[in-house]
């Protein structure tokens, strides 16, 4: 299992709720600071992370993302 965290910059107010609707995102919540929301992903294969990041980047209002993969 591979876990990743994707930080999302978006001025949209309900971005965290929209993120939760994407398959493979196990949790999402709004944050304060440089990024506006966090999405947590648990997948079987590393290449699935890129798929989810691409889906997030296609959401209207998403300005940028940053992905961090858990290292074990």
C-alpha positions as CSV (number, residue, x, y, z in Angstrom):
1,X,0.0,0.0,0.0
2,X,1.3,3.4,-0.9
3,X,0.1,6.5,0.9
4,X,0.4,10.1,-0.4
5,X,-0.7,13.5,0.6
6,X,-1.7,16.1,-2.0
7,X,-1.8,19.7,-0.9
8,X,-4.2,21.8,-2.9
9,X,-4.3,25.5,-3.6
10,X,-7.7,26.7,-4.5
11,X,-9.8,29.8,-3.5
12,X,-13.0,27.7,-3.8
13,X,-14.7,27.5,-0.4
14,X,-15.8,23.8,-0.6
15,X,-12.7,22.4,-2.3
16,X,-12.2,19.7,0.5
17,X,-15.7,18.4,0.0
18,X,-15.2,18.2,-3.8
19,X,-12.0,16.3,-3.2
20,X,-13.7,13.7,-1.1
21,X,-15.9,12.7,-4.1
22,X,-12.8,11.6,-6.1
23,X,-12.3,7.8,-5.9
24,X,-9.1,6.7,-4.0
25,X,-9.1,9.8,-1.8
26,X,-9.6,8.3,1.7
27,X,-9.8,11.7,3.5
28,X,-9.8,15.4,2.7
29,X,-10.0,18.5,4.9
30,X,-9.5,22.3,4.6
31,X,-6.3,23.8,6.0
32,X,-5.0,27.3,6.7
33,X,-1.7,28.6,5.4
34,X,-0.2,28.3,1.9
35,X,-2.5,25.5,0.8
36,X,-6.3,25.4,1.2
37,X,-6.9,21.7,1.4
38,X,-5.3,18.3,1.9
39,X,-6.2,15.1,0.2
40,X,-5.0,11.7,1.6
41,X,-4.6,8.8,-0.9
42,X,-4.1,5.1,-0.2
43,X,-3.4,3.1,-3.3
44,X,-1.9,-0.2,-4.3
45,X,0.4,1.1,-7.0
46,X,2.5,4.3,-7.2
47,X,1.2,5.2,-10.7
48,X,-2.4,5.7,-9.3
49,X,-1.2,8.7,-7.4
50,X,-0.5,10.6,-10.6
51,X,-4.0,9.7,-11.9
52,X,-5.6,11.1,-8.7
53,X,-3.4,14.2,-8.9
54,X,-4.4,14.8,-12.5
55,X,-8.1,14.5,-11.5
56,X,-7.6,17.1,-8.8
57,X,-5.8,19.5,-11.1
58,X,-8.8,19.3,-13.5
59,X,-11.2,20.7,-10.8
60,X,-12.3,24.2,-11.7
61,X,-10.5,26.7,-9.4
62,X,-7.5,24.5,-8.5
63,X,-4.5,26.7,-8.9
64,X,-1.7,24.2,-8.0
65,X,-1.0,21.0,-6.1
66,X,2.0,19.5,-4.4
67,X,2.3,15.8,-3.8
68,X,4.2,14.1,-1.0
69,X,4.6,10.3,-0.9
70,X,5.1,8.5,2.4
71,X,8.4,6.7,2.6
72,X,8.6,3.5,4.7
